[in-house]
Amino acid sequence: MFNLSPMRDSLADLPRLETARLSIGCLRPEDADALRRLTDDPAITSAVDFLPQPFTLADAQDLIHGGNRDSDRFLGAWSREEGGTPVDGQGLVGVIGAHLRGPGAVEIGYWMAGAARGRGLAYEAVSALVGLLVGRFPTRTLVAECRPANTASWGLLRKLGFQDTGEEGHRPGRRLLHLARP
């Protein structure tokens, strides 16, 4: 049995991640306006049940503040591409969440800006976080909830190695998937 210290069994100290095209790190209060601009999109707010529509600056500030607990983290994914198409002046292209669920699971979730979809950026961002979480929490199961009709997200999770558990998720209309580990 692993003996994880309280700080180790926490999301409070997730390191910044760098991929070929993205820089991924915890959202900070100064990111609130960029988060609002990215997230205030009906395609996002209608798909993520806890996001209000419209998504205001106050909502962005609340999400950042609430997503900075030991058990919850919201990370921004910023474009590092030269000549890329940033969604805003800061290049925020997506958000990835990680949430400790009881003693045995870590849930992930994500949303991407419209201009970032279809370019493989979600796969790049989510796979980087999954790799980190697998190493950080070897005894926890990684889970995600997804609507089967959301073929892009469902396909992304399957490509990353997530499998449908056959169970309904906690959120309406979603299925629970878990990461199959060797």
C-alpha positions as CSV (number, residue, x, y, z in Angstrom):
1,M,0.0,0.0,0.0
2,F,1.3,3.5,-0.8
3,N,1.7,6.0,2.0
4,L,0.8,9.3,0.4
5,S,1.4,12.4,2.4
6,P,-1.5,14.9,2.6
7,M,0.3,17.3,0.3
8,R,1.1,14.6,-2.2
9,D,-2.6,13.6,-2.3
10,S,-3.5,17.1,-3.4
11,L,-3.8,19.0,-6.6
12,A,-2.4,22.2,-5.0
13,D,1.1,21.9,-6.4
14,L,0.6,20.7,-9.9
15,P,3.6,21.8,-12.0
16,R,3.4,23.8,-15.2
17,L,3.4,21.5,-18.3
18,E,4.9,22.3,-21.6
19,T,4.0,20.4,-24.8
20,A,5.0,21.0,-28.4
21,R,2.3,23.7,-28.9
22,L,0.9,24.5,-25.4
23,S,1.9,25.8,-22.0
24,I,-0.5,24.4,-19.4
25,G,-0.7,25.8,-15.8
26,C,-3.1,26.8,-13.1
27,L,-5.5,29.6,-13.9
28,R,-4.8,32.8,-11.9
29,P,-7.0,35.8,-11.0
30,E,-5.4,37.8,-13.8
31,D,-6.6,35.2,-16.3
32,A,-10.3,35.9,-15.5
33,D,-11.0,38.1,-18.6
34,A,-9.4,35.6,-21.0
35,L,-11.3,32.8,-19.3
36,R,-14.6,34.7,-19.7
37,R,-14.0,35.4,-23.4
38,L,-13.1,31.8,-24.1
39,T,-15.9,30.2,-22.1
40,D,-18.8,32.6,-22.9
41,D,-19.6,30.5,-25.9
42,P,-23.0,28.6,-26.1
43,A,-21.2,25.6,-27.5
44,I,-19.2,25.4,-24.2
45,T,-21.8,26.6,-21.7
46,S,-24.5,24.3,-23.0
47,A,-22.1,21.3,-22.9
48,V,-20.6,21.9,-19.4
49,D,-23.5,21.6,-16.9
50,F,-21.9,23.8,-14.1
51,L,-21.2,26.8,-16.4
52,P,-23.8,29.5,-16.4
53,Q,-25.0,31.1,-19.6
54,P,-23.9,33.8,-20.2
55,F,-20.5,33.2,-18.6
56,T,-19.6,36.6,-17.0
57,L,-16.3,38.0,-15.6
58,A,-17.7,37.3,-12.1
59,D,-18.3,33.7,-13.1
60,A,-14.7,33.4,-14.4
61,Q,-13.4,34.9,-11.2
62,D,-15.5,32.4,-9.1
63,L,-14.3,29.4,-11.2
64,I,-10.7,30.4,-10.8
65,H,-11.1,30.9,-7.0
66,G,-13.1,27.7,-6.6
67,G,-10.7,25.8,-8.8
68,N,-7.7,26.5,-6.5
69,R,-8.5,24.1,-3.7
70,D,-6.4,21.1,-2.8
71,S,-9.1,18.8,-4.4
72,D,-9.9,20.9,-7.5
73,R,-7.7,22.6,-10.1
74,F,-8.6,24.4,-13.3
75,L,-5.7,24.7,-15.7
76,G,-5.4,27.0,-18.7
77,A,-3.9,25.8,-21.9
78,W,-2.1,28.7,-23.7
79,S,-0.9,28.5,-27.3
80,R,2.9,28.6,-27.8
81,E,2.7,28.6,-31.6
82,E,4.2,31.5,-33.4
83,G,1.7,32.9,-35.9
84,G,-1.0,30.7,-34.3
85,T,-4.5,31.9,-34.0
86,P,-4.9,32.9,-30.4
87,V,-8.4,33.2,-29.1
88,D,-7.4,36.4,-27.2
89,G,-4.3,38.4,-26.6
90,Q,-3.0,35.9,-24.1
91,G,-3.5,32.9,-26.4
92,L,-5.7,31.0,-24.0
93,V,-7.1,28.1,-26.1
94,G,-8.6,25.8,-23.5
95,V,-9.3,24.8,-19.9
96,I,-8.7,21.4,-18.3
97,G,-10.0,20.5,-14.9
98,A,-8.8,17.9,-12.4
99,H,-10.8,16.9,-9.4
100,L,-10.2,14.4,-6.6
101,R,-13.3,12.3,-6.1
102,G,-13.2,10.5,-2.7
103,P,-10.2,8.4,-1.9
104,G,-10.1,6.4,-5.1
105,A,-10.6,8.6,-8.2
106,V,-9.4,11.7,-10.1
107,E,-11.9,13.1,-12.6
108,I,-10.8,15.1,-15.6
109,G,-12.8,17.5,-17.8
110,Y,-12.0,20.1,-20.4
111,W,-13.3,22.6,-22.9
112,M,-11.6,24.2,-25.9
113,A,-12.2,27.5,-27.7
114,G,-13.9,27.3,-31.0
115,A,-10.8,28.4,-33.0
116,A,-8.8,25.6,-31.2
117,R,-11.1,22.7,-32.0
118,G,-10.1,20.2,-34.7
119,R,-6.4,20.9,-34.4
120,G,-5.4,18.2,-31.9
121,L,-4.8,20.8,-29.1
122,A,-7.4,19.1,-26.8
123,Y,-5.6,15.8,-27.2
124,E,-2.2,17.4,-26.6
125,A,-3.5,19.2,-23.4
126,V,-5.5,16.4,-21.9
127,S,-2.8,13.7,-22.6
128,A,-0.2,15.9,-20.9
129,L,-2.4,16.2,-17.8
130,V,-3.4,12.5,-17.8
131,G,0.3,11.6,-17.9
132,L,1.0,13.8,-14.9
133,L,-2.0,12.5,-12.9
134,V,-1.1,8.8,-13.6
135,G,2.3,9.4,-12.1
136,R,1.1,11.6,-9.3
137,F,-1.8,9.3,-8.2
138,P,-0.8,5.7,-9.0
139,T,-3.5,4.2,-6.8
140,R,-6.4,6.3,-8.0
141,T,-8.6,5.6,-11.0
142,L,-8.7,8.4,-13.6
143,V,-12.3,9.0,-14.7
144,A,-14.2,11.3,-17.0
145,E,-17.9,11.9,-17.8
146,C,-19.0,12.4,-21.4
147,R,-22.2,12.5,-23.4
148,P,-21.9,9.6,-26.0
149,A,-23.4,12.0,-28.6
150,N,-20.4,14.3,-28.1
151,T,-18.4,12.3,-30.6
152,A,-15.4,14.5,-30.6
153,S,-14.9,14.4,-26.8
154,W,-15.9,10.7,-26.7
155,G,-13.3,9.9,-29.4
156,L,-10.6,11.9,-27.6
157,L,-11.2,10.0,-24.4
158,R,-11.1,6.7,-26.2
159,K,-7.9,7.6,-28.0
160,L,-6.3,8.4,-24.6
161,G,-7.2,4.9,-23.3
162,F,-10.5,5.6,-21.5
163,Q,-13.1,2.9,-21.6
164,D,-16.9,3.2,-21.1
165,T,-17.8,1.6,-17.7
166,G,-21.4,1.1,-18.7
167,E,-22.4,3.3,-15.8
168,E,-24.3,6.6,-15.9
169,G,-22.3,9.6,-14.8
170,H,-23.4,11.9,-12.0
171,R,-24.2,14.6,-14.5
172,P,-27.4,14.3,-16.6
173,G,-26.9,12.4,-19.9
174,R,-23.3,11.5,-19.4
175,R,-21.6,8.1,-19.2
176,L,-18.7,7.3,-16.9
177,L,-15.4,6.4,-18.5
178,H,-12.2,5.2,-16.7
179,L,-8.6,5.1,-17.9
180,A,-7.5,1.5,-18.6
181,R,-4.1,1.0,-17.1
182,P,-1.8,-1.9,-18.0
